[in-house]
């Protein structure tokens, strides 16, 4: 091979090797980030648990099919008739973390359903899979509610925080019987969020690694990484939607 071709070929090989190593590292990071979430063996003593609420706020356990797994949901305020609020949690956060929110709503006449996503805590699943799976889980929850006679006459409202905010808005693409939504500190698309998550931890390399992370997600999970958009979900319906977000969101990046 002529010498003048050797250097470009070597540089091309190094670039290809760099890309493969980076994509391998991103895939490993994704598997780690979306591995199954279970409660730690030793809960901090100051952490609030259902035992602190069980006497005043009895709950009913619901088992909801979602794909090949069964989700576990907890229904509170079963006698309340003002409406049913479905609370969707943040990433790697259990339904139990929203007991104070549940108490607030139940005390004001609402029925409340908290549930765990696939691969989360009380629900089945070997892994969480990806952000998009959480949208399909809420889709399954809403389908279950709409097909259950006892909830037929109740308005259904969604309240989501962080990942739950994204889920509560993106699920509107499925046109369920939802009356209103509150989405607190969410994001728009899985590819956008995963790319930003990688950039946030990679310093000066973020400009390269962020787009590569989004590319990996697109290859691994297909069009849903951009199709399941919370902005598109909001624009697909004509119901009240309250979006709560800082103008400079330090966690999700700039103007989320």
KAWOPE-V695513 format. One record per backbone hydrogen bond with DSSP energy under -0.5 kcal/mol. CO is the residue of the C=O (numbers start at 1). NH is the residue of the N-H. If there is no record, write none. Layout:
# KAWOPE-V695513
co=CO nh=NH
co=CO nh=NH
This chain:
# KAWOPE-V695513
co=2 nh=5
co=2 nh=6
co=3 nh=6
co=3 nh=7
co=5 nh=9
co=6 nh=10
co=7 nh=11
co=8 nh=12
co=9 nh=13
co=10 nh=14
co=11 nh=15
co=12 nh=16
co=13 nh=17
co=14 nh=18
co=15 nh=19
co=16 nh=20
co=17 nh=21
co=18 nh=22
co=19 nh=23
co=20 nh=24
co=21 nh=25
co=22 nh=26
co=23 nh=27
co=24 nh=28
co=25 nh=29
co=26 nh=30
co=27 nh=31
co=28 nh=32
co=29 nh=33
co=30 nh=34
co=32 nh=35
co=34 nh=128
co=34 nh=129
co=36 nh=38
co=37 nh=121
co=41 nh=43
co=44 nh=47
co=49 nh=52
co=50 nh=53
co=50 nh=54
co=53 nh=57
co=58 nh=77
co=60 nh=75
co=62 nh=64
co=62 nh=73
co=64 nh=71
co=66 nh=69
co=69 nh=66
co=70 nh=124
co=71 nh=64
co=71 nh=73
co=72 nh=116
co=73 nh=62
co=74 nh=76
co=74 nh=114
co=75 nh=60
co=76 nh=112
co=77 nh=80
co=83 nh=85
co=83 nh=111
co=84 nh=86
co=84 nh=157
co=85 nh=87
co=85 nh=113
co=86 nh=88
co=86 nh=159
co=87 nh=115
co=88 nh=161
co=90 nh=93
co=94 nh=97
co=95 nh=98
co=96 nh=99
co=98 nh=102
co=99 nh=103
co=100 nh=104
co=101 nh=105
co=102 nh=106
co=103 nh=107
co=104 nh=108
co=105 nh=108
co=105 nh=110
co=106 nh=109
co=109 nh=82
co=111 nh=85
co=112 nh=76
co=112 nh=114
co=113 nh=87
co=114 nh=74
co=117 nh=120
co=119 nh=37
co=120 nh=123
co=124 nh=119
co=126 nh=36
co=128 nh=130
co=130 nh=133
co=130 nh=134
co=131 nh=134
co=131 nh=135
co=132 nh=135
co=132 nh=136
co=133 nh=137
co=134 nh=138
co=135 nh=139
co=136 nh=140
co=137 nh=141
co=138 nh=142
co=139 nh=143
co=140 nh=144
co=141 nh=145
co=142 nh=146
co=143 nh=147
co=145 nh=148
co=147 nh=149
co=148 nh=151
co=149 nh=152
co=151 nh=154
co=155 nh=84
co=156 nh=179
co=156 nh=180
co=157 nh=86
co=158 nh=182
co=159 nh=88
co=160 nh=184
co=161 nh=164
co=162 nh=165
co=162 nh=166
co=163 nh=167
co=164 nh=168
co=165 nh=169
co=166 nh=170
co=167 nh=171
co=169 nh=172
co=170 nh=173
co=171 nh=174
co=172 nh=175
co=176 nh=178
co=179 nh=240
co=180 nh=158
co=181 nh=242
co=182 nh=160
co=182 nh=184
co=183 nh=185
co=183 nh=244
co=184 nh=162
co=188 nh=230
co=189 nh=193
co=190 nh=194
co=191 nh=195
co=192 nh=196
co=193 nh=197
co=194 nh=198
co=195 nh=199
co=196 nh=200
co=197 nh=201
co=198 nh=201
co=199 nh=202
co=202 nh=205
co=203 nh=206
co=204 nh=207
co=205 nh=208
co=205 nh=209
co=206 nh=210
co=208 nh=212
co=209 nh=213
co=210 nh=214
co=211 nh=215
co=212 nh=216
co=213 nh=217
co=214 nh=218
co=215 nh=219
co=216 nh=220
co=217 nh=221
co=218 nh=222
co=221 nh=224
co=222 nh=225
co=223 nh=226
co=223 nh=227
co=224 nh=228
co=225 nh=191
co=227 nh=229
co=229 nh=233
co=230 nh=234
co=231 nh=235
co=232 nh=236
co=233 nh=236
co=234 nh=237
co=240 nh=181
co=241 nh=243
co=242 nh=183
co=242 nh=244
co=243 nh=245
co=244 nh=185
co=248 nh=250
co=249 nh=253
co=254 nh=249
co=254 nh=256
